[in-house]
């Protein structure tokens, strides 16, 4: 194990140069090199966001390059900085970005008892995962917590006094004249970018939207170099910004090391997700990643038929998408009530609906003629068949979890994690208290 910051790769002599904590430069040779450099927070080129003369070309989100009061939301150090700013008197915060991480950042500043504003350029929240109806309902629920949600905004400038944040200038949706929100903290959560500068520096081919281009074996154009995780551009087309794909890619690379190049291939990972954002359950799932890439939930594909159910009494919204003849579930959106997420996700991976029908799934009522047939879960109340996935990050089924409980006496979540690693990824498959299996 070498502790230091890699600064250059020499492919001809197969060597990585690095700077150790003392500032000295050293190098280490390799036979096989794996890039797992991850990503960095994208900071928009908005005036006032970065101090130009302090910009660090080797560290795109270097906190030393930003004015006092501008933060990104990524590391423990970032959170420590937020807490220190509040202790120092910061009281009002604007969060740039209304996506998954942006809303998590909004929860952080909300928990710090700050006046909170969420700024999203799209016309609704979570535009990559939701449609307008779902995003609008989510915004309504968040605003009920006294968090100000601004959608369709254009951010013009971070207003500084010296090198300290005092406001942010925006044009509100539908307005012509700019306004200034008086804030003393700006938290940027506007997406991520692959850390591919080392690969670029040594001449490796990059993807069209950044990231290190790799083939189905996760190997770059250089047969001695691989890339996995958020820095890897699969086929040069797409870099995943999630934890689970990195785990799946690592397994493929290890198999190729052990069994020889080409023995294992990686094609894609599931982008389905379930989260609790500011106390609101939100989920989106698809039978295929085209559900998200081609936005099947926008009702523009004539081969995809959708049914919607909105309940103003519970503040919930459900939209399920089916193939043209209604025999297969293609995906769905859930806001406010996501308890059926796992069941629906597993059903979307199957070829048909079985004994169910689109109406009963959408409107949550028993299918016609349901006369008490044997439950798929064997009567244990989970609603899951033995081969249904419970932990999508690790790829563990209900049968795997049951086996750990019955054979290894793993009767609590900590014991289950130790027995088969279930719940050690995103944690979405375990209860918030972490005490008992779902």
N, C-alpha and C positions, 0 to 999 in steps of 0.2 A: 504494500500500500504506500503510495507516494502522495503526500499532502502538498498541493501547490496548484497554481493556475496555469493550465496549458496555454501557450502563446503561439506555437507554430508547429506544423507537421512537415517533415521532409520525407516525401514518398520514395525518393531514390535510395536513401540510406536507411529507410524505415526507422525513423526516430521522431520522438515528440519532445519539443523543448518546453520547459515550464519554469515558472518563477516560484520559489519557495517562500514561506512566510517571512524570512529574513530579507527578502528582496534579491537574493542571489539567483542566477540562472543556471539550470542544469538540463540534462536531457536523459531520456530513457528509450531504449530500442524496443522494437516489437516485431513479431512474426505476423500476427493478426491484430488489427486495430478496430475497435468498435466505438463509434461516436454515439454517446448518450448524453449530449450536451443540453438537451431540453429546449426551453424557450425563454423568452423574456417578455415583459409587459410592453405592449405597444403604447408609446406616449405620442399623441397627435402633435404634428408640427404647428401647434397653436402658439401665437405670441404670448410670452410670459410663462410657458410651461417648462422651458429649459433655459438656463443661462448659457448663451452661445459660447462664451469664452471658457466655460467649464465643462463643455460637452466631452464625454469620454468615448473615443472611437472603439475602444476595446471592451467597453461595458455599457451597452445601450441604455440600461435603466439604472445607471450609477446614481445613488441618491445625492452625491456631492454635486451633480450637475443641475440639480433642481432648486428653485427658490424655496425658502422656508415656508412650509405649509402645503407644498405639493407632494403627494405620496402616490405610490403604486400599492396594489394589494396583492401580495404574493408570498412573502416570507415572514418568518417570525420576527425578523428585524423590522420589517415594515409595520407589523402590528405594535411592536414596542415603540416605534416612532409615533404612531397614532396616539397611543396611551400617554406618552410623554407630552405630546402637544396639548392634549386635553388637560393634563395636570398643569401645563404652563398657561392655561387660560383660554384655549380654543373652544368656541361654543357653537359655531355654525359650519356645516360641511356640505359641499356639493360633490356628489359621486357621478363621474362621467361614465356612462354605460349602463344600460338597462337589461343586459343579458344575465346569464347565470352568475358569473363572478361579480358583476356590478351589483346585483341584488344581495349577494352575500356581503359585499363591502358595505352596502347600505344598512344591513343588519348590524354590522360591526359598529358603525358610527351611531346608529340608533341605540344600541346597548350602552354606548358611552354617554348617553343622555344629551346628545347634541341635536340641534335643529338640523334636520336632514333633508336634502334635495337630491332627487335622482334625475339626471339629464340624459335623455335618449334621443338620438337623431331620427330613428325610425318612427312611424306613426303609432306604434304600440310596443309594449315591453316584450322581451324575449323573442325578437323577430326571427331568429334562426330556428326556434323550436315550436312556436305557436302561431296561430292565425290572429286576425284582428279581434274577433270576439273573445277568445281566450286571453289575449294580452290585455284587452281593455278591462275584463273582469279582474284580472290579477292586479292591475293598477288601482282599481276601485277598492280592493281589499287592503292594499298597502296604504292608500291614502287614509283609510279608516284608522290607521295607527298614527296619524298626524305626520306622515312622511310626505313631503311635497313631490309629486311626480310631474315632470315636464317632458312631454313627448313632442317629436317633430321639431326639436330645437336645433339651432345653428350656433355653435360656440365660436365666438369671435376672438376672445382674449381673456387671459388670466390677468386680472388687474393687480399690480404690485405697488407697494410703497417701499422704495429701496429694493431689497430682495426678499420681501415678505408679502404673502398673499393677503389682500384685503377685499377681493371680490372676483366675480367672473361675469364677463359681458356676453350676453346671449341674445338671440332673436327668438322669441317665443313662437310657437306654431300659429300661423295665420297673421302674425303681427308684421309691421313694416319697420318700425323703429326698435332699436336694441334697448335692452334693459340691463341693469347691473344688479346681480344678486350679491348682497353683502355677506361674504363668508370669509372665514379665516383658515379654511382647510379645503383643499381640492384633492379628491381621491380618484385616481385614474384607473379604470377597469374597462378598457376599450378593446379588449382582445389581446392575443399573444402573437409573437412572431418566432419562427424557429431560430435557434442559435446555430447558424451555419457559417459564421465568419471564418472559423478555422478551416473548414472544408473548402470554402471559397479561396482562402489564402493559399492552399496547396493544390489548387487547380481541379478539384473534383466538380463534376457536373451537378448543378442545382436544379430543383424543380421549377416549374413555371411560376409558382407563387412563393418561392423560397423553400428552404429545406433541402436536405441532401438526397438527390435522386437515388433510389434503390430499386432493385428488381424484386421478384416474388420471394427470393431467398434472403432479402434484406441486404444484399450486397451492392456496393457502389460500382462505378465503372472500373475502379481499381479492385482486382480480385482479393487483395489482402485487407480491404477495408469494408466494414459493415456500418450500418446506422440503424438505431432503433429509437422509438419514443417520439417525442414532439419535434425532434430535429429531422426525422426521416420523412421524405416525400415519396409516397408509394407510387411507383411508376412515374414519378415526376409530376403527379397530378394533385395529390392531397396529403397533407400532414395532419395527423390526429392530435387534438389538444386535450386528450383524456388519459386517465391513468391506466385503465384496463387494456387499451390497445398496446401500450408499452410492455405490459406483462406478457401478452400473447406473442408479441414480436420477439421478446427475449427468449421465449421458449423455442421459437423457430430457429433463432440463431444458434442456441445451444445444441439443438438437434443436428444442425448442419455442421457444427464443430465436431460432435461426437460420431455421427454416422457418415459424414462427408458432405461436401457442397452439393446442393440439389436434392438432398434427402427429405427436406421439409420446405413447405411453401406457405407464405402468408398472402391472403387476398384482401381481407377487410375485417373490420370490427363493428359490432353493433353500436349505433349511436343513441339507442333508446336510453332514457334517463328518468329518474324519479327523485325529486328533492322536496324539502320543506323550506320555502323561502319566506322569511319574515312571518313564520307561523302558518303559511299557506301551502298546502300540498299541491305540487305541480308535477305532471308527468307527460312525457310524449314517447311514443314507441312506434316501431315500424317493422314489418316483415322483411324489409330490405332497406338499405341505406338510401335508395331512390325516394323513399317516403319523405326524407328530409332534403336531399339534393334537388329533386324535382318538385318538391312541395305538393305531394299528392293531396294534402289536406286543404289546398286552396281552391278545390272544385274546378280546376281548369282542364283536367284530364278526363275525357269522356269515358275512359275505361275504368274510372274510379268513382264509385257512388258513395255519398256520405249521408249519415244521419246524425242529427244533433239533439241534445237534450240540455236545457238550461233551467235550473231551479232557483228562482230568486229567494225562496224561503230559506234554503240552506247555503245560498251563495256558491253553487257548484255549476260546472259546465262540463259536458262530455260530448266529444265528437268522435265517431268511429267511421272508418273508411273501409269499404268492401270492394271486391272486384265487381264487374258489370252485372253478373247474375246473382250477386249476393251470397255466394257459397264460400268465400274466403275472406278473412279479416286481414286487411292490408296495413292497418295501423290506427293510431288514435291520439287524441289530446284530452287530458284530464286536468281540471283546475278546481280546487276546493275540496274534492273528494277523490282520492287516488288509491283507495283501499283495494280496488280490483286490478291494479296495475300489473302485478305479477301474473295473475290468471290470464289477463288479456294479452300480455306480451307473449306468454307461452302459446296461446291460441293462435296468435298471428304467425308463429313459426310453423304451424301445421297446414296441411293441404286443404282442409275444409273446416267447417264449423261443428262437425259431429252432429249431435242432437240439438244444437242451439240454432238460433236464427238471428238476423240482424236486429230486429225490433226488440227482442228480449234482452240482447246484450246492451243495446243503446239505452233503453228505457228502464233497465234493471227490473224486469218482471219475468216470472217463470215462462218458459216456452210453451206454446200450445201443446196439449196432450201430455204434459209432464205428469206422469202418474207415479212418481216415486221410484224411478229407476235407480239402480245401484250407483252411488256417487263415485266420481272418478278418483276421489282421494281415499277410498276404502273406508269412509266414515270417520276419519280423524279430524274433520272440520277445517282442514287447510285449503281445500279446493284444488289441490295440486296432485297430479299423477306422479308416480315414482320417478319418471324420467324428465319431469319439468325442472328447469333450472331455478335454483334459489339464489345462488351467488353468481351473477353474470361476470363479475371481474375475474374470478378464479375458475369459473366453469363447473361449479358443483351442483348436482341435482338434489332433489328432495331425498332420494334414496341414499346419497352420500351422507347427508346430514343425519338421517334416521340411523344409519349404520354407526356413525360416531356416537350417537346417543345410546344405542342399545349395546354396542360391543365395547365401547371405550368409556362408558358412563360419563359422557360429556353432557351434563345436564344444565350447564349454564353457558352463556355466550363466551366468556373467557376460556372455558374448557373446550368449547367447540372450535374456537380460533386456534387453540393449541393442537387440537386433534387433526384438523384438516384445512386450516387457514380460512375457513368461511368467515366472511365479514371483515377480513383484513385489508380489503381494497377501499372502496368508497364508503363502506359501512351502511349502505342503504338497505341491506337485507336483514339487519338486526334492529331491535327496538331501541328507541332513544335512550332508555335507561341502561341498556346493555346487560340485563339481568336474566332474561329467559328467552329461549328461542321463539321465533314467531310461529 
